[in-house]
């Protein structure tokens, strides 16, 4: 049962449905609210009429503000009356004392966050001279029907508010002068201030009684739950390092275990550091968001060993590394060179276009043909011959475009008898082919 309103100092709750039988409230704090109404009203017949109004759904939307609750209540004949009930607001000094009491026990905060009114907080407040829940004479009525005491309309409003209090005790705290967001922010700030203060000296020498710091008794669950709310804010994120950290050198006098290659481990450590640095750059950057984790980005989940070998080779210019990765992935050095070239243009998607030939179905092939036909004016269109799968070669030229399964077109050039990637993909096949021609002329 959530309210809407204008900022943190007003909440408006939609009209509640009729209450069919049973009590109006099920919580102890709701019962205290109704007892304050019943002890305040002088005419029991007016209260009975108010209960009937509330049960019939005659109370409209309820507005809750500091010191006041308001609703329009209709009589059986349809006559509408604006009804208000005034509740005393706590002073700033009283709120300061109440905040201190709440912060003193994480269990108080835990209960409020769980939408319960903690009885110990009410008792502690009463001992400190603060009345959170209303008592006799605390619910002051004002109604358009001009009754001087609680009338059926203000009584009906109070009965409906008891149902709201059942769901959210912050409604009562708003009546007393503080909205939920303001109150929680103040509690967190007070908690952080206490956490930052130097600890007080003294005590019993550090042994601690059961339940104290250093004791043996556990922490109640509600205390632990509330403590999570009372933790101070996280520290300011650190500055982003200018570059990834250097991998440790594993070149030592100690012989490695059989099957362990120190040089390969150094390479993998450096790769992990570089990817972690890119991830931090996204988190600590101006947008404050982590980059998307994809198979071509920071995590390589989903890549095969052969694909990941290409990724590593694309970032590692050392010849001995390329030779190791080529052998490990079942490629020749020439094949790995083409694969790394493709990877640099478009990651795993570009590698798939290079090494895998997919066969478009009739519908996809028709769309591709239409796209090729409309990409050029009639007098500029090159003669294209389908070279199998999703590949089209320019007749009389060493250029080709390939269609990826994602709908992008990739430029290719023929060099030394092999087709090689010539640039990044494009949605427009004409643009992709222009890239291929430009690469050939370079």
Order of alpha helices (4+ residues) and beta strands (2+ residues): beta-alpha-alpha-beta-beta-beta-alpha-alpha-alpha-beta-alpha-alpha-alpha-alpha-alpha-alpha-alpha-alpha-alpha-beta-beta-beta-beta-beta-alpha
